[in-house]
Amino acid sequence: MASQGPNTASTASGGSTNAWSNPTYALASDSSYATRLGVKNTVLTSGLLTITNFGFSIPTGATINGVVVAITRHANSGLVSDNTIQLYKGGSVTGTNQSGYAAWSLSDNTLSVGGSTSLWGATLSVADVNSTGFGVVMSADIDGTDALLHTAYVNCFTMTVYYTAAPTGRYFNGVVCSQINGVACTHMDGS
């Protein structure tokens, strides 16, 4: 099985309701962070931090086998946790939520979700993953019920796509000709 990545993305948006500040700061592993400040006396679910355009160039004809997303993040308290981590394709959130609802650590920690054979409950084509609009969304729960302000910090997202390349050679009824009993085959048109 082949793979591309881990790639970083080049496009980010912070959502419209309970939006993230500086969402583009989550595009590179550095000392800058996309942030979402909580609200005192309530549990706030952040807007969706949408990260897209990972720059994949999976070869035509390949089969997508799995996707791994790594998110480096931390909080200023133990009262911030994952809410949503899902794939994004064609302008919509898709697949199964990969969030484990785990509390974020107080220093940068990288959470990896998905796997080399995990499609996240979605149907993914080469065109999907190569699209500039393909990516991942995440949101966080920020628990301010203790009357304190808590903040979520996201440093960077990376994505790796695992795939099986299309077989090469001439085909007959969807089978590579050189694989039919070890004998080269001829199409009806003589090729």
MOQUILIN-V195023 format. One record per residue. N is the residue number from 1. RES is the residue in one letter. PHI is phi in radians with two decimals (999 if undefined). OMEGA is omega in degrees with one decimal (999 if undefined). D_LAST is the distance of its C-alpha to the last C-alpha in Angstrom with 1 decimal. Layout:
N_RES_PHI_OMEGA_D_LAST + N_RES_PHI_OMEGA_D_LAST
//
This chain:
1_M_999_179.1_29.6 + 2_A_-1.68_176.6_29.7 + 3_S_-2.62_169.4_32.3 + 4_Q_-2.23_179.2_33.5 + 5_G_2.09_8.6_37.2 + 6_P_-1.29_177.4_40.0 + 7_N_-1.84_169.7_39.9 + 8_T_-1.66_-177.7_42.9 + 9_A_-1.68_177.7_42.8 + 10_S_-2.21_180.0_43.9 + 11_T_-2.34_179.3_45.3 + 12_A_-2.54_170.9_48.2 + 13_S_-2.42_-172.1_50.5 + 14_G_-1.79_-179.1_53.6 + 15_G_1.52_-178.4_53.9 + 16_S_-1.88_177.2_56.5 + 17_T_-1.71_-177.3_58.9 + 18_N_0.92_-172.6_60.4 + 19_A_-1.15_174.2_58.1 + 20_W_-1.43_172.5_57.5 + 21_S_-1.51_176.7_59.1 + 22_N_0.91_-176.7_56.9 + 23_P_-1.06_-179.9_53.6 + 24_T_-1.19_176.5_51.7 + 25_Y_-1.21_178.9_53.8 + 26_A_-1.61_-177.3_51.5 + 27_L_-1.66_-177.6_48.5 + 28_A_-2.43_176.7_49.5 + 29_S_-1.43_-178.1_51.2 + 30_D_-2.67_-177.9_54.5 + 31_S_-1.70_178.5_58.1 + 32_S_-1.84_-174.6_57.5 + 33_Y_-2.35_162.1_57.2 + 34_A_-1.28_-175.7_56.4 + 35_T_-2.29_171.1_59.5 + 36_R_-2.43_178.9_60.8 + 37_L_-1.48_177.5_64.6 + 38_G_-1.33_179.9_65.9 + 39_V_-2.22_178.7_68.8 + 40_K_-1.09_173.1_72.2 + 41_N_1.16_177.0_73.1 + 42_T_-2.71_170.8_69.7 + 43_V_-1.70_-178.5_66.3 + 44_L_-1.86_170.0_63.8 + 45_T_-1.71_-178.0_60.1 + 46_S_-1.10_168.9_58.4 + 47_G_-1.18_178.8_55.9 + 48_L_-1.40_171.0_52.3 + 49_L_-1.49_-174.1_51.3 + 50_T_-1.84_-176.1_47.8 + 51_I_-2.09_-175.9_45.6 + 52_T_-2.38_176.0_42.2 + 53_N_1.19_-179.4_39.6 + 54_F_-1.48_172.7_38.8 + 55_G_1.24_179.1_36.1 + 56_F_-1.34_174.9_33.2 + 57_S_-2.41_179.0_29.6 + 58_I_-1.17_-176.9_27.7 + 59_P_-1.11_176.5_23.9 + 60_T_-0.97_178.3_21.9 + 61_G_1.57_179.7_20.5 + 62_A_-1.24_173.8_23.4 + 63_T_-1.90_178.2_25.8 + 64_I_-1.36_-177.7_29.4 + 65_N_-1.81_-176.3_31.6 + 66_G_-3.01_-179.5_35.0 + 67_V_-2.39_173.6_37.4 + 68_V_-2.07_174.8_40.6 + 69_V_-2.04_175.5_43.2 + 70_A_-2.04_-178.2_46.2 + 71_I_-2.16_176.6_49.3 + 72_T_-1.71_-175.6_52.3 + 73_R_-2.72_173.6_55.5 + 74_H_-2.74_178.2_59.1 + 75_A_-2.40_178.0_62.3 + 76_N_-1.57_175.3_65.9 + 77_S_-2.77_178.0_66.9 + 78_G_-1.49_-176.1_65.6 + 79_L_-1.84_173.3_65.6 + 80_V_-2.07_-178.6_62.1 + 81_S_-2.48_176.3_59.2 + 82_D_-1.14_172.0_55.6 + 83_N_-2.06_-177.9_55.2 + 84_T_-2.36_167.9_51.5 + 85_I_-2.45_-177.3_48.4 + 86_Q_-2.44_176.0_45.3 + 87_L_-1.30_-179.4_41.9 + 88_Y_-2.34_178.1_41.7 + 89_K_-2.57_177.1_38.6 + 90_G_1.03_178.6_38.3 + 91_G_1.44_-177.9_42.0 + 92_S_-2.36_171.4_43.2 + 93_V_-1.25_-175.7_44.3 + 94_T_-2.46_174.7_42.0 + 95_G_1.41_-175.5_41.8 + 96_T_-1.58_176.4_44.6 + 97_N_-1.12_-178.7_47.6 + 98_Q_-1.67_-179.3_47.4 + 99_S_-1.16_173.1_51.1 + 100_G_-1.74_179.9_53.3 + 101_Y_1.01_-177.4_56.4 + 102_A_-1.41_175.7_57.6 + 103_A_-1.20_179.0_60.4 + 104_W_-1.40_179.5_59.5 + 105_S_-1.37_-178.2_61.1 + 106_L_-1.48_174.4_63.6 + 107_S_-2.30_-176.7_61.5 + 108_D_-0.88_178.8_57.8 + 109_N_-2.47_-178.9_55.7 + 110_T_-1.80_176.0_51.9 + 111_L_-1.71_175.0_50.7 + 112_S_-1.89_178.7_47.1 + 113_V_-2.25_-176.6_45.6 + 114_G_1.54_179.8_42.3 + 115_G_-3.14_-176.4_40.1 + 116_S_-1.14_177.5_36.7 + 117_T_-2.14_179.9_35.9 + 118_S_-1.86_175.5_38.1 + 119_L_-1.70_176.0_36.8 + 120_W_1.06_-179.1_40.4 + 121_G_1.28_-178.6_39.9 + 122_A_-2.00_171.3_37.6 + 123_T_-1.78_-175.6_34.0 + 124_L_-2.17_175.7_32.3 + 125_S_-1.90_175.0_29.0 + 126_V_-1.02_179.0_27.6 + 127_A_-1.05_178.6_28.8 + 128_D_-1.07_-173.2_32.2 + 129_V_-1.29_176.8_32.9 + 130_N_-1.41_-178.3_31.6 + 131_S_-1.19_176.2_33.9 + 132_T_-1.16_180.0_37.2 + 133_G_-1.60_179.4_38.9 + 134_F_-1.48_178.8_38.0 + 135_G_-3.10_-174.5_40.8 + 136_V_-2.49_173.5_43.8 + 137_V_-2.13_174.0_47.2 + 138_M_-2.56_171.1_50.4 + 139_S_-2.41_-178.4_54.0 + 140_A_-2.27_170.1_57.1 + 141_D_-1.67_-179.7_60.3 + 142_I_-2.09_-173.3_63.4 + 143_D_-1.60_178.6_66.5 + 144_G_-1.83_-176.7_69.6 + 145_T_-1.18_175.7_71.9 + 146_D_-1.52_178.2_74.1 + 147_A_1.22_176.2_75.1 + 148_L_-1.98_176.8_73.3 + 149_L_-1.63_178.7_70.5 + 150_H_-2.07_-175.0_67.3 + 151_T_-2.26_173.7_64.3 + 152_A_-1.72_-179.7_60.6 + 153_Y_-2.17_177.2_58.8 + 154_V_-2.08_-176.2_55.0 + 155_N_-1.61_-172.1_53.9 + 156_C_-2.85_171.5_50.1 + 157_F_-2.04_166.7_46.9 + 158_T_-2.27_178.8_43.7 + 159_M_-2.40_174.0_40.5 + 160_T_-2.16_177.9_37.7 + 161_V_-1.97_177.6_34.5 + 162_Y_-1.81_-176.6_32.6 + 163_Y_-2.64_172.6_28.9 + 164_T_-1.92_-179.1_25.9 + 165_A_-1.17_176.3_23.0 + 166_A_-1.15_176.5_19.6 + 167_P_-1.12_178.8_17.4 + 168_T_-1.84_179.9_14.8 + 169_G_2.05_178.5_11.4 + 170_R_-1.52_-174.7_8.3 + 171_Y_-2.02_171.3_9.8 + 172_F_-2.44_-176.6_10.3 + 173_N_0.91_175.9_13.7 + 174_G_1.39_-179.3_14.8 + 175_V_-1.97_175.8_14.5 + 176_V_-1.14_-172.9_12.9 + 177_C_-1.00_-176.9_10.8 + 178_S_-1.15_-178.3_12.8 + 179_Q_-1.72_-179.7_15.8 + 180_I_-1.55_180.0_15.5 + 181_N_0.92_178.2_18.1 + 182_G_1.20_-177.7_17.1 + 183_V_-1.92_176.5_14.3 + 184_A_-1.13_-179.6_10.7 + 185_C_-1.99_-179.0_8.7 + 186_T_-2.10_176.7_5.8 + 187_H_-1.27_179.0_5.4 + 188_M_-1.04_-179.7_7.5 + 189_D_-1.50_176.8_5.7 + 190_G_1.56_-179.0_3.8 + 191_S_-1.41_999_0.0
//
